[in-house]
Every structure is written in C-alpha cells, then in structure tokens.
Amino acid sequence: MNGIGEKEVTIIPVGDEGGRLSSLQTGPAHAVIISGIHRLTATRMGFRQVIDYSKLPIEVSGSTILARRSYLLKYPNTTLRFLKAWIEARYFFKANAEFSIGVLKKPLPPTTQRF
C-alpha cells in the first residue's frame, strides 16, 4: 500500500492506552493510537499529533496517532506513506465491510467472535 512494504511496518501488541504511551516513551513503538488524557499527556511530553480524527471526513472513536518528532524528521517519506496507507486501509475497510470483518475474525477463537 502506497509504497510501504509489509516488512517495513511491524504492529506490536503493547496493551491499553497507558501501555501504548509507555511504549512510545520507552522505545518499542514509533507511533501509537491513543485518545483522551493519554493524548494530552503525550502532547505535553513533546510527542506530535500526526492525525486529528476530528478533522477527517470519517467517523472514528476519539483516537489519535502520535509519533516521535525525531522519527518524523528522520523519516518524513515513510510517515507520509504510512498515512496514505492508513487512509486507504480505512476506506477499504468501510467499502468492504463484510470481507474486512471476516478477516478480523480469523485469528479469534470462536467464543470471542462477537462482530
């Protein structure tokens, strides 16, 4: 998607929003999605907001993608390609909801499939 190879992005589980903020601060994550007080805390810690969902023409629960300033400055092209890929993925998910939900269900045990 948008020139970002599968091997260029690693999605890692880091827990709830507090865990995401901690992983952004300590290094395992270069960008995270958080909201509310954690977003405010991250901003006060010097992290920069990459996407403001409230300004997008899509409905999303109040979350934000944040990244380290040093990463954004060092890898502006990767950041832009990620954002384009993320937007494309959001569109694909909405345009192909049945398929997308089917894909999301695959790794879940049958007892947790509540989509």
C-alpha positions, 0 to 999 in steps of 0.5 A: 500500500502506497509504497510501504512494504509489509516488512517495513511496518511491524504492529506490536501488541503493547496493551491499553492506552497507558501501555501504548504511551509507555511504549512510545516513551520507552522505545518499542513503538514509533507511533501509537493510537491513543485518545483522551488524557493519554493524548494530552499527556503525550502532547505535553511530553513533546510527542506530535499529533500526526492525525486529528480524527476530528478533522477527517471526513470519517467517523472514528472513536476519539483516537489519535496517532502520535509519533516521535518528532525525531522519527518524523524528521528522520523519516518524513517519506515513510510517515507520509506513506504510512498515512496514505496507507492508513487512509486507504486501509480505512476506506477499504475497510468501510467499502468492504465491510463484510470481507474486512470483518471476516478477516478480523475474525480469523485469528479469534477463537470462536467464543470471542467472535462477537462482530 
